[in-house]
């Protein structure tokens, strides 16, 4: 999704794939990113009309993209905090700016913040606050370090769970 390698930090804005009335929030996020020296991709899903969003030159709107691949290219994820996105970002060692908009998102945001792996803002946060939070997350390594530690622990747990499944299958087939 990156048109060229500018050498600037890359950010993924992972919008909800469900209809959550997120148009104004997404506009504030991408406008905030437009004020920063970053490149960003915003995956806006099927419920947002890209023609109604004003994307700055450094923000590219996509209706979808394989997050696992995109996350290998970014240093930060901005999200509403759905479980899938939060988990993928952590497994990839990425700090997050979480702006919860309902469902389980508030709890997920609290966990990210409690582990030092990101920041939380209300979904009503103005552009300036979003830009400040993104700047902190990009510039301060403590968030990335915490996200990597948490991601490593998650990968270890996933591997251990897979091993238990294999052992149980072996015992069951005896």
Secondary structure, 3 states (H helix, E strand, C coil): CCCCCCCCEEEEEECCCCCCCCHHHHHHHHHHHHCCCEEEEEECCCCCCHHHCCCCCCEEEECCCCHHHHHHHCCEEEECCCHHHHHHHHHCCCEEEECCCCCCHHHHHHHHHHCCCEEECCCCCCHHHHHHHHHHHHHCHHHHHHHHHHHHHHHHHHHHHHHHHHHHHHHHCC
